[in-house]
Amino acid sequence: MSESRITEEVRDVVQNELRNEFRVDLESIQPADAFEDYIEANPKGSKEATLSSHRSRLKPFIRFCDNESITDLNDLTGRNIVNYTTKLDNSDRADTTIVTHLNTLTVFLRYCVRIEAVHPDIPEKIEIPKLEDGEDVRDAHVSAERMEQIRAYLDKYEYASTMHVLVVLMSEFGLRISAIRALDCGDFQPEEDTPYLTLESRPDTDTRLKNGERSERWVAVTDYTAELLHDYISERRPDVTGQYGRKPLIATDAGRISGSTIRKYLYMVTRPCVVGDCPHGRTQSDCDAFNSNDQAYSCPSSESPHSIRRGYITHELNNDVPAHVLSGRCDVTEEVMGKHYDTRSSSEKMKQRQRLFEKTHRNKSPYGK
């Protein structure tokens, strides 16, 4: 047995002795039940997007407990925490992803301390790696190639469906969820020389844009999108009116579509198995992410709406669309765009600058003859 393993066992023995001496009465609870209670408790008043992220980050830990036969969180030890951390380290997850998983696990276990499910020292056993400067910037995005496959599938099999329209609005305009929800049927202007959508913040009727009135703008749409929206409204959109007397553009039978429903649709359609083979070696019969649309987010390769927005902005930047133009179209400052949305490599940025330079100066230096 290795020296480190012996040290871990000795440490656990000492910890158990200390626990017996300074006993804390715990209430028995299964990991999965504590997880559901935690989500139901709505930590820190979290929005649905945050809760969805917490679900996806904690699922691996709940599966770990099941695999390790930990049926009662009262029995969770420091060694379990070390083993789980090691498992994350040995996975193909990025360092930033591991850090966010462990941060969320810490919050969850502190909740478990409050409900007397784990010993108070357990959350402190989690050692969160330090990230280098800039590593906290997320770079997950849906590539242009993958989005082209998804759009081709929807064009053929789901034309003018709610899912189809959502994907087009996200992938062709980089709209936020709040912007998609804010659209009414009357905000679509198809008869103009240039068809467009009017984005208006209406906080009094539950559709505030992210930056309020500063987010308001007109967004030109292509002829293809104008036709798609026309077909959706006339053929597929439920004929409903929202609670404030408005007619939402993207609707369900219950009224204006919710943010959580938009996320579910996008998690569903970005599962690789929708347009190809599973890259994780799973079979459809035993994959919860395939068999339940409500579990689509648990697919390791499904993507969030934000990843689609980031993919759109990255693609446009790679195609020489000026940052200030995208800033106005997507309602994001150039500074934020550069830090959180621009996933291009230094090489790609250099080549783009060279293309623009050559295009402007026709291969001649402005100071040359």
Contacts in CASP RR format, 6 or more apart in sequence:
PFRMAT RR
TARGET T0000
AUTHOR 0000-0000-0000
METHOD contacts of the structure
MODEL  1
MSESRITEEVRDVVQNELRNEFRVDLESIQPADAFEDYIEANPKGSKEAT
LSSHRSRLKPFIRFCDNESITDLNDLTGRNIVNYTTKLDNSDRADTTIVT
HLNTLTVFLRYCVRIEAVHPDIPEKIEIPKLEDGEDVRDAHVSAERMEQI
RAYLDKYEYASTMHVLVVLMSEFGLRISAIRALDCGDFQPEEDTPYLTLE
SRPDTDTRLKNGERSERWVAVTDYTAELLHDYISERRPDVTGQYGRKPLI
ATDAGRISGSTIRKYLYMVTRPCVVGDCPHGRTQSDCDAFNSNDQAYSCP
SSESPHSIRRGYITHELNNDVPAHVLSGRCDVTEEVMGKHYDTRSSSEKM
KQRQRLFEKTHRNKSPYGK
8 79 0 8 1.000
8 82 0 8 1.000
9 79 0 8 1.000
12 77 0 8 1.000
12 78 0 8 1.000
12 79 0 8 1.000
15 77 0 8 1.000
15 78 0 8 1.000
15 121 0 8 1.000
19 119 0 8 1.000
24 116 0 8 1.000
24 119 0 8 1.000
24 120 0 8 1.000
25 116 0 8 1.000
26 74 0 8 1.000
26 116 0 8 1.000
26 117 0 8 1.000
26 118 0 8 1.000
26 119 0 8 1.000
27 74 0 8 1.000
27 115 0 8 1.000
27 116 0 8 1.000
27 117 0 8 1.000
28 72 0 8 1.000
28 74 0 8 1.000
29 37 0 8 1.000
29 72 0 8 1.000
29 73 0 8 1.000
29 74 0 8 1.000
29 115 0 8 1.000
29 117 0 8 1.000
30 71 0 8 1.000
30 72 0 8 1.000
30 73 0 8 1.000
31 61 0 8 1.000
31 62 0 8 1.000
31 65 0 8 1.000
31 66 0 8 1.000
31 70 0 8 1.000
31 71 0 8 1.000
31 73 0 8 1.000
32 62 0 8 1.000
32 65 0 8 1.000
32 66 0 8 1.000
34 73 0 8 1.000
34 108 0 8 1.000
34 112 0 8 1.000
34 115 0 8 1.000
34 117 0 8 1.000
35 58 0 8 1.000
35 62 0 8 1.000
35 108 0 8 1.000
37 115 0 8 1.000
38 54 0 8 1.000
38 58 0 8 1.000
38 108 0 8 1.000
38 111 0 8 1.000
38 112 0 8 1.000
39 51 0 8 1.000
39 54 0 8 1.000
39 55 0 8 1.000
41 111 0 8 1.000
42 51 0 8 1.000
43 51 0 8 1.000
43 54 0 8 1.000
43 107 0 8 1.000
43 111 0 8 1.000
46 54 0 8 1.000
48 258 0 8 1.000
48 259 0 8 1.000
48 260 0 8 1.000
48 263 0 8 1.000
49 177 0 8 1.000
49 259 0 8 1.000
49 263 0 8 1.000
52 260 0 8 1.000
52 263 0 8 1.000
52 297 0 8 1.000
53 100 0 8 1.000
53 104 0 8 1.000
54 104 0 8 1.000
54 107 0 8 1.000
54 108 0 8 1.000
55 297 0 8 1.000
56 297 0 8 1.000
56 298 0 8 1.000
57 100 0 8 1.000
57 101 0 8 1.000
57 104 0 8 1.000
57 105 0 8 1.000
58 104 0 8 1.000
58 105 0 8 1.000
58 108 0 8 1.000
59 298 0 8 1.000
60 88 0 8 1.000
60 101 0 8 1.000
61 84 0 8 1.000
61 101 0 8 1.000
61 105 0 8 1.000
61 108 0 8 1.000
64 70 0 8 1.000
64 83 0 8 1.000
64 84 0 8 1.000
64 87 0 8 1.000
65 71 0 8 1.000
65 73 0 8 1.000
65 76 0 8 1.000
65 80 0 8 1.000
68 80 0 8 1.000
68 83 0 8 1.000
70 76 0 8 1.000
70 80 0 8 1.000
73 112 0 8 1.000
73 117 0 8 1.000
73 118 0 8 1.000
74 117 0 8 1.000
74 118 0 8 1.000
74 119 0 8 1.000
76 118 0 8 1.000
76 119 0 8 1.000
76 122 0 8 1.000
77 122 0 8 1.000
78 122 0 8 1.000
78 125 0 8 1.000
81 122 0 8 1.000
81 125 0 8 1.000
81 126 0 8 1.000
82 125 0 8 1.000
84 105 0 8 1.000
85 102 0 8 1.000
85 126 0 8 1.000
85 127 0 8 1.000
88 98 0 8 1.000
88 101 0 8 1.000
88 102 0 8 1.000
89 98 0 8 1.000
91 98 0 8 1.000
93 101 0 8 1.000
95 129 0 8 1.000
95 131 0 8 1.000
95 135 0 8 1.000
96 131 0 8 1.000
96 135 0 8 1.000
96 136 0 8 1.000
96 137 0 8 1.000
96 138 0 8 1.000
98 129 0 8 1.000
99 128 0 8 1.000
99 129 0 8 1.000
99 131 0 8 1.000
99 136 0 8 1.000
102 126 0 8 1.000
102 128 0 8 1.000
102 129 0 8 1.000
103 128 0 8 1.000
105 126 0 8 1.000
106 123 0 8 1.000
106 126 0 8 1.000
106 128 0 8 1.000
109 118 0 8 1.000
109 122 0 8 1.000
109 123 0 8 1.000
109 126 0 8 1.000
110 123 0 8 1.000
112 118 0 8 1.000
112 122 0 8 1.000
113 119 0 8 1.000
113 120 0 8 1.000
113 122 0 8 1.000
113 123 0 8 1.000
137 339 0 8 1.000
137 340 0 8 1.000
138 310 0 8 1.000
138 340 0 8 1.000
139 310 0 8 1.000
139 343 0 8 1.000
140 303 0 8 1.000
140 304 0 8 1.000
140 307 0 8 1.000
140 310 0 8 1.000
141 307 0 8 1.000
141 308 0 8 1.000
141 310 0 8 1.000
141 311 0 8 1.000
141 314 0 8 1.000
141 343 0 8 1.000
142 150 0 8 1.000
142 171 0 8 1.000
142 270 0 8 1.000
142 303 0 8 1.000
142 307 0 8 1.000
142 308 0 8 1.000
142 310 0 8 1.000
142 311 0 8 1.000
143 311 0 8 1.000
144 311 0 8 1.000
144 315 0 8 1.000
146 270 0 8 1.000
147 167 0 8 1.000
147 171 0 8 1.000
147 308 0 8 1.000
147 311 0 8 1.000
149 275 0 8 1.000
149 276 0 8 1.000
150 167 0 8 1.000
150 171 0 8 1.000
150 269 0 8 1.000
150 270 0 8 1.000
150 274 0 8 1.000
150 275 0 8 1.000
151 167 0 8 1.000
151 168 0 8 1.000
151 171 0 8 1.000
152 275 0 8 1.000
153 274 0 8 1.000
153 275 0 8 1.000
154 161 0 8 1.000
154 163 0 8 1.000
154 164 0 8 1.000
154 167 0 8 1.000
154 269 0 8 1.000
155 164 0 8 1.000
158 164 0 8 1.000
159 228 0 8 1.000
159 231 0 8 1.000
160 228 0 8 1.000
160 231 0 8 1.000
160 232 0 8 1.000
160 235 0 8 1.000
160 236 0 8 1.000
161 232 0 8 1.000
161 236 0 8 1.000
162 232 0 8 1.000
162 236 0 8 1.000
162 250 0 8 1.000
162 252 0 8 1.000
162 257 0 8 1.000
162 265 0 8 1.000
163 265 0 8 1.000
163 268 0 8 1.000
163 269 0 8 1.000
164 228 0 8 1.000
164 232 0 8 1.000
165 228 0 8 1.000
165 229 0 8 1.000
165 232 0 8 1.000
165 250 0 8 1.000
166 180 0 8 1.000
166 250 0 8 1.000
166 262 0 8 1.000
166 265 0 8 1.000
166 266 0 8 1.000
167 266 0 8 1.000
167 269 0 8 1.000
167 308 0 8 1.000
168 225 0 8 1.000
168 228 0 8 1.000
169 175 0 8 1.000
169 180 0 8 1.000
169 250 0 8 1.000
170 180 0 8 1.000
170 266 0 8 1.000
170 305 0 8 1.000
170 308 0 8 1.000
170 309 0 8 1.000
170 312 0 8 1.000
171 308 0 8 1.000
171 312 0 8 1.000
172 221 0 8 1.000
172 222 0 8 1.000
172 225 0 8 1.000
172 312 0 8 1.000
173 197 0 8 1.000
173 219 0 8 1.000
173 221 0 8 1.000
173 312 0 8 1.000
173 329 0 8 1.000
173 330 0 8 1.000
174 308 0 8 1.000
174 309 0 8 1.000
174 312 0 8 1.000
174 313 0 8 1.000
174 329 0 8 1.000
174 330 0 8 1.000
175 219 0 8 1.000
175 309 0 8 1.000
175 330 0 8 1.000
176 209 0 8 1.000
176 210 0 8 1.000
176 305 0 8 1.000
176 309 0 8 1.000
176 331 0 8 1.000
177 259 0 8 1.000
177 262 0 8 1.000
177 263 0 8 1.000
177 305 0 8 1.000
178 207 0 8 1.000
178 208 0 8 1.000
178 209 0 8 1.000
178 210 0 8 1.000
179 199 0 8 1.000
179 209 0 8 1.000
179 210 0 8 1.000
179 215 0 8 1.000
179 331 0 8 1.000
180 250 0 8 1.000
180 257 0 8 1.000
180 262 0 8 1.000
181 207 0 8 1.000
181 248 0 8 1.000
181 250 0 8 1.000
181 256 0 8 1.000
181 257 0 8 1.000
181 258 0 8 1.000
181 259 0 8 1.000
181 262 0 8 1.000
182 199 0 8 1.000
182 200 0 8 1.000
182 201 0 8 1.000
182 202 0 8 1.000
182 207 0 8 1.000
182 208 0 8 1.000
182 209 0 8 1.000
183 197 0 8 1.000
183 199 0 8 1.000
183 248 0 8 1.000
183 249 0 8 1.000
183 250 0 8 1.000
184 246 0 8 1.000
184 247 0 8 1.000
184 248 0 8 1.000
184 249 0 8 1.000
185 233 0 8 1.000
185 237 0 8 1.000
185 247 0 8 1.000
185 248 0 8 1.000
185 249 0 8 1.000
186 198 0 8 1.000
186 247 0 8 1.000
186 249 0 8 1.000
187 197 0 8 1.000
187 198 0 8 1.000
187 199 0 8 1.000
187 200 0 8 1.000
187 249 0 8 1.000
188 195 0 8 1.000
188 197 0 8 1.000
188 229 0 8 1.000
188 233 0 8 1.000
188 249 0 8 1.000
189 195 0 8 1.000
189 196 0 8 1.000
189 197 0 8 1.000
189 198 0 8 1.000
190 226 0 8 1.000
190 229 0 8 1.000
190 230 0 8 1.000
194 220 0 8 1.000
195 220 0 8 1.000
195 221 0 8 1.000
195 222 0 8 1.000
195 223 0 8 1.000
195 225 0 8 1.000
195 226 0 8 1.000
196 218 0 8 1.000
196 219 0 8 1.000
196 220 0 8 1.000
196 221 0 8 1.000
197 218 0 8 1.000
197 219 0 8 1.000
197 221 0 8 1.000
198 218 0 8 1.000
199 209 0 8 1.000
199 215 0 8 1.000
199 216 0 8 1.000
199 217 0 8 1.000
199 218 0 8 1.000
199 219 0 8 1.000
200 209 0 8 1.000
200 216 0 8 1.000
201 207 0 8 1.000
201 208 0 8 1.000
201 209 0 8 1.000
201 212 0 8 1.000
201 213 0 8 1.000
201 215 0 8 1.000
201 216 0 8 1.000
202 208 0 8 1.000
202 246 0 8 1.000
203 212 0 8 1.000
205 244 0 8 1.000
205 246 0 8 1.000
206 243 0 8 1.000
206 244 0 8 1.000
206 256 0 8 1.000
207 256 0 8 1.000
209 215 0 8 1.000
209 216 0 8 1.000
209 331 0 8 1.000
210 331 0 8 1.000
211 331 0 8 1.000
214 331 0 8 1.000
215 331 0 8 1.000
217 328 0 8 1.000
217 329 0 8 1.000
217 331 0 8 1.000
219 329 0 8 1.000
221 229 0 8 1.000
229 249 0 8 1.000
233 249 0 8 1.000
237 249 0 8 1.000
237 250 0 8 1.000
237 251 0 8 1.000
238 251 0 8 1.000
238 252 0 8 1.000
238 253 0 8 1.000
238 255 0 8 1.000
240 247 0 8 1.000
240 248 0 8 1.000
240 251 0 8 1.000
240 252 0 8 1.000
240 253 0 8 1.000
240 254 0 8 1.000
240 255 0 8 1.000
241 247 0 8 1.000
241 255 0 8 1.000
242 248 0 8 1.000
242 251 0 8 1.000
242 255 0 8 1.000
242 256 0 8 1.000
243 255 0 8 1.000
246 256 0 8 1.000
248 255 0 8 1.000
248 256 0 8 1.000
248 257 0 8 1.000
250 256 0 8 1.000
250 257 0 8 1.000
250 262 0 8 1.000
251 257 0 8 1.000
252 258 0 8 1.000
252 261 0 8 1.000
262 305 0 8 1.000
263 297 0 8 1.000
263 304 0 8 1.000
263 305 0 8 1.000
264 293 0 8 1.000
264 294 0 8 1.000
264 296 0 8 1.000
264 297 0 8 1.000
266 303 0 8 1.000
266 304 0 8 1.000
266 305 0 8 1.000
266 308 0 8 1.000
267 296 0 8 1.000
267 297 0 8 1.000
267 299 0 8 1.000
267 302 0 8 1.000
267 303 0 8 1.000
267 304 0 8 1.000
268 274 0 8 1.000
268 293 0 8 1.000
268 296 0 8 1.000
268 302 0 8 1.000
270 301 0 8 1.000
270 302 0 8 1.000
270 303 0 8 1.000
270 307 0 8 1.000
270 308 0 8 1.000
271 289 0 8 1.000
271 290 0 8 1.000
271 296 0 8 1.000
271 299 0 8 1.000
271 301 0 8 1.000
271 302 0 8 1.000
272 278 0 8 1.000
272 279 0 8 1.000
272 299 0 8 1.000
272 301 0 8 1.000
273 284 0 8 1.000
273 287 0 8 1.000
273 290 0 8 1.000
273 299 0 8 1.000
278 284 0 8 1.000
278 287 0 8 1.000
278 290 0 8 1.000
279 301 0 8 1.000
280 299 0 8 1.000
280 300 0 8 1.000
280 301 0 8 1.000
282 289 0 8 1.000
282 290 0 8 1.000
284 290 0 8 1.000
284 291 0 8 1.000
285 291 0 8 1.000
287 299 0 8 1.000
288 295 0 8 1.000
288 298 0 8 1.000
289 295 0 8 1.000
289 296 0 8 1.000
289 297 0 8 1.000
289 298 0 8 1.000
289 299 0 8 1.000
289 302 0 8 1.000
290 299 0 8 1.000
296 302 0 8 1.000
309 330 0 8 1.000
309 341 0 8 1.000
310 340 0 8 1.000
310 341 0 8 1.000
310 343 0 8 1.000
311 341 0 8 1.000
311 343 0 8 1.000
312 330 0 8 1.000
313 326 0 8 1.000
313 330 0 8 1.000
313 332 0 8 1.000
313 337 0 8 1.000
313 341 0 8 1.000
313 342 0 8 1.000
314 341 0 8 1.000
314 342 0 8 1.000
314 343 0 8 1.000
314 344 0 8 1.000
316 326 0 8 1.000
317 323 0 8 1.000
317 326 0 8 1.000
317 342 0 8 1.000
317 344 0 8 1.000
317 352 0 8 1.000
318 344 0 8 1.000
318 348 0 8 1.000
318 352 0 8 1.000
320 352 0 8 1.000
320 355 0 8 1.000
320 356 0 8 1.000
323 334 0 8 1.000
323 337 0 8 1.000
323 338 0 8 1.000
324 334 0 8 1.000
326 332 0 8 1.000
326 337 0 8 1.000
327 333 0 8 1.000
327 334 0 8 1.000
327 337 0 8 1.000
330 337 0 8 1.000
332 341 0 8 1.000
344 352 0 8 1.000
END
